[in-house]
Amino acid sequence: MKRKAFLAVLLVLSIVSLTACSGGGGGSSNPSELYIAAANPMTGDSAQFGDMKAKAIQLALDEVNEQGGIDGKQVKLIVGDDTGNPKEAPNVAQKFAGDNKVLAVIGHWNSSCTLAARGIYEAAGIPVITDSVNKQITDGTTPHLYRISLTDTTQAKNLAQYAYNVLGKKNAAILFTANDFGTGLKNDFTEEFEGLGGKVVAAETYFEGQSKDFSPQLTKIKGESPDIMFIAGYYVETALIAQQAGSAGLNVPMIGTEGISSDELIKLGGQAVEGIRFAAFFHPDVEFPGTKEFVESFRAKYNKEPDNYSALAYDSAKLIIEGMKKNGATREGITKFLQEVKDFPGVAGPISFENNDVTRNILILEVKGGKIVLSEDQLN
């Protein structure tokens, strides 16, 4: 009986020991490693963006680790897949926020996912850098969350100014995805464009991931005789819209947001997407300190061209790494760094935050000759 009792005590002690070693619900923690997380769509319609972001973050971590890490500790990446679904995003957020070894999060890409998850991160005091664009994300209620991209409102207003003042268009049509992203863009573009003296002659909607036939919307739009069409959505549907617009005889210039800033737009749309212009925050030909080295390293490692989101993710990782170096590898130390950072040398331009939003200029890119290039016509 004494032997059985002794073994039972040993079993209990073993369980207690294993529980104590787990990082707040996230598995055992290696004292020689530091962890950051990426929460993005790794599967689903937006997986292209999540994949490029994860690649860029890993590149930034490889660079610091090759130099000895931070205080001799290697920095590791944990990737979470929110599938682009706001119902899944809180599950990913809960896993990361509850894991004490995760020091910061880069994500989510979809605004709906960030909105669904941000309260969980905030309650845990974990710093988050997102490239989601919905303006509500940085409404002051989540001081640990920082945006490295411009808001949807800023993009929509800039694109309205570009269409009216630079391209000289006066009658616009809008085809927008039926979610917060698309609806917000439609409303903000309309307000700015009509405030400048233009007119939105048609506004039609569609459902991301579901709509395949856009002929009803395009027929209605053609009947209103616009001289430009603003597509407020993502690259998959934009490619289809461009192809079907030609068949419908709707041959007008098209503009969009950074949501279509991907080589996948060209792969899917082919010749039909030639001439489409869209907003972005990064292009390899716009060089800042470190831009050339980043582009060359990304190409060498992945045999791919870095896109808008890979550049923002790389800069996000660099910010977190610098925060660890300056203030210590803690959630509090990284947050303090983000609160105070000024003109951090990012590959997509210098980074400062004002009310948790980045301050940066917007670029206009264009599909030309089967490639994404800087448009000859810029806002500034």
N, C-alpha and C positions, 0 to 999 in steps of 0.2 A: 504493500500500500504506500509506504514511504517513497519507493522508487517511482510509482505512478504519480504521486503528488509532485515529486521533484521534476518529472518530465512535463507535467502540466504547467508548472511555474515557468520552466524554460520556454515553452510554447508561447505563453502570454508575453514574456519579455521579448521574444523574437518579433511578435506582431507589433508591440509597442515601438520597438526599434525601427522596424520598417516604416511604420506610420510617421514617426518623427523625421525620417530621412526624406519623405516625399515633400515636394515643393508646393504646398498649398493645394494639393489635388492634381499635380501635374507630373508625377513621377519623380524618380531620384535625381538629385542635383549633383553635378560634378563640380567640385570646388575649383577646378582649374579651367572652367568654362563659364562664359557669360552668354545670355540668351536674349535675342530680340525676336519678335514674331511678325509675320506678314499675314494679313487677313484680307483675302481677295477672291474673286471668282477664278477658280482653277479648272472648273468644268462648266459647261453651259455655254450660252451664246456669247458671253463676254470673256471667255477663258483666255483669249489671245492677250488681253490686257493684264490679267493676273500672272500669266506665264512670263511676260516681258518684265513685269515689276519684280517678280521673284528672282529672275536672272540678274537684274541690275543690283538688287540688294546683296545677292551672293557675291557678285563681283566686288562690291565695296568691302564686304567682310573678308574676302580672300586677300585683298590688298593690305588691310590692317593686320591680319593674322600672319602674313608673310613678313611683316615688320616686327613680329614678336607679340602681337596682340595688345591688350591693354593691361598694364601692370603684370605682364607675363601670362595673362589668361587669354585663351582663344575665344573669339566671339562666334557663336553659332546661330543659325537661322531655323526657326520652327514655322512651317507653312500651314495655314488653315484655309480650308475651302468653304466659302460661304455660298457658292454656286450662283452668286448674283441674286439671291433670294432673301428678302428681308425677314422671312420666317426662320431661315437658317442662321443668319448673321448673329442673333443673340446667343445661340449655342456656341459658336466659335468664340465670341467675346467672353462668355462665361468661363470657358476653358482657359483662355489666356489670362484674364483678369484674376482668376482664382489660383493661378500658378505663380508662386512667389519668385520663381527663378526667371520669369519673363519680365524684362525691365522696361520694354517699350513695344509699341505696335505700329506698323505701317499699314494703313488701310482704313476703311474699306474703299473699293473703287466706286461701287454704285452708291449714289446718295441715299437711296432708300435703305440700304444695308447699314450705312453709317448712322443714319437717324435712328434705326432700330436698336443699334448696339451701343451708342455713345453713353447712355446712362449707366450701363454696366461698367464700362471702363472708368467713368468718372467716380463712381462709388468706390472703386478699388484704388483710385489715385494713380492710375497708370497712364503715362503720357502716350498720346496717339498723334501721328502725323498722317493726314488723309489728303487725297487728291480728289475727293468728292466735291461737287460744285454747288449743291443746294445751299442757299444763303442762310437757312435756318440752322445749319450745323454749327455755325459760330455765332449763336445768338446771345452769348454771355453766360449760359447756364452750365457750360462744360469747359471750365478753364484749363483742363489738362489736354484738350484737343486742339490741334493746330492744323490749318489748311495751307497746303503748299501750292495749290492751283487757285485760279481766280473763280469767283462765284459765277453761277449761271446768269445772274442779273448783269454782272459786268460784261460777260461775253456777249449776251444778247444785245445790250446797248451799243457795244463796240461794233458788232456786226451790222446793226441798223445804221449806224453812222457811216460805216464802210460802204454799205449798199447805196445809201442816199448821197453822201458827200463825195466819195471816191469813185464809185462806179456810175453815179448819176442816174440811178434807178428811182422811179417814182411810184410804181404800182407793184406791190409784193404779194406773193402767195406764201402761205405757211403750211407745211405738212409735218405734223408733230406726233410723237409717240404718246400714248395715253397713260402717262405716269407723271409724278411730280416734276421730274426733269423736263419732259417735253412741254407740259402745260405751263410751267414757269417761264421757259424760254419763249414760248408763243406770246404770253402776256407781256413780258418785258420788251421783246422785240417790237410788238405792236405799239406799245406806249411810246417808245423812243422814235420809231420810224414815222408814226403819225404826228408826233410832236415836232419833228423836223419839217413836216409839210408833205410827207408821202401818204400813201393809202394802202392798207392791207385789204386787197380785194377778195381774198378767199382764205379760209383756214379749215383744213381737213385733218382728221386724226386717224391713227392706226394703232395696232397692238403689237408691241415688241415681242418677237419670238413666235407670233401667231399669224400675222398678216403676210400673205405671199402675193396676192393679186391686188395691185393698187390702181387698176384701171378705173373703178368708179370715182375715186378721189381725183385722179389725174384728169378725167373727163370734165368734172365740175370745175377744176382749176383752170383748164384750158379755156373754158367758156367765159371766164372773167378776164382774159387777156392780160395776165401779169407780164412784167418785164424782168422779173427775177423771182426765184423760189428759194425760200429758207427752209431747209430740212432740219428739224429739231429732233434728232435721234442718233442712232448708232450706225456703224459701218455696214452691217449685214443688210438692214432694210434700205439704207441709202443706195447701196449698189443695185438692189432690185428696182428701186424707184427710178434711178438714172436709166436703167435698161428699158423699163416700161414707158418712161416719159418719151423716149425717142419713138417708140412704136405708136404712141398716142399723138404724135405730132406736136408735143409740147417742147419746143426747142428754145429754152430760156436759160440764162446762167443760174447755177445753183451754188448756194453757200451753206455752211454748216459749222458746228462747234468742234471742240477738241474730241468729242465723242466719236468722230469718224477718222481721227488722226491715226491711221494704221495702214501698213502695206496690204493688209487683208482687203481693204476697200478696193485696191487695184486688182488683186487676185480674183475677187468675186465679180467686180463690175467691168473689168477689161476696158475696151475703148469707150464704153458709155460714160465712164466717170472722168474722162479727159476734161480738163477745164474747171472741175469743181474746186472751189476755194473754201478754206475752213480755218478757224482759229486754232492756235497752238501756243505753247510756251517754250518750245525747244526746236532747233534745227541744227544739224552739224555744221552748217555754213555760218551760223551766228556764234562766234567763238568768244568765250570767257576763259579766265584762268582754269585750266584743267579740262576744258571741253575736248580738245583734240586728243589728249591722252585717254580720256574716257571712251571716245568713239573708237579709237584704235584698239583699246583693250577689249571692248565689247565685241567688236568684229572678230578679233583673234580668238576669243573664248567661245563664242556662240555661232560664228559664221552668219551673223545677222546684223542688220542696221539698227542701232538703238532708236527708239521712237520717243514720242512726247512723254509717255508714262514711265518708260525705263529711266529717262533722265531725271524725272521728278522723284522716282523711287531711290535712285542712286544718291541724289542730294539728301533725301530724307534719312537714309542710312548714315551718310556722312555727318549730318547734324547730330544724330543720336550718339555716334561714336565720339564726336568731339565733346558732347555733353558728358560722357563717361570719363573722358580724359581730364576735363577741366574740374568737374564737380564730384567725381566718384561714380562708380557703377551702381547707382540706385535709381529708383523711379523718381525720387525727390530731386536728386542731382541733375538728372536729364531734364526734368520739368523746369527747374531753375534756369538752366542754360537756354532753353527755348524761350523763356520769358524775357531774357535779357539780350539775346543774340541780335547783332546789327551787321548788316552787309556781309553775311557769311558767303564765302566764295563758292557758289554753286555752279555746276556745269551748264545749268539753264539760266544763269544770271545770279547776281547777288541776292541774298535772302535776308529779309527782316520781317518781323511780324507786327502788325498793328491790330489790336483787339483780336488776336489769334488768327488773323488773316494775313497772308503773304502780300507784300507789295511788289508788283512786277509788271512789265509791259506785255502786251499781246502781240503775237506774230500772225501774219496771214500766209498760209501755205496753199499750194496749188498742185493739182495733178497735171503733169506736163511730160509728154513723151514716155508715159508709163512709169514715172517716178514722182515722188513728192518733193517739190522744190519750193524755195521762197518765191512768193508772188512778186512780180515787178511792182505791183501797186500795194503799198502798205498804208496803214492808218497815219503814221507819223512821218 
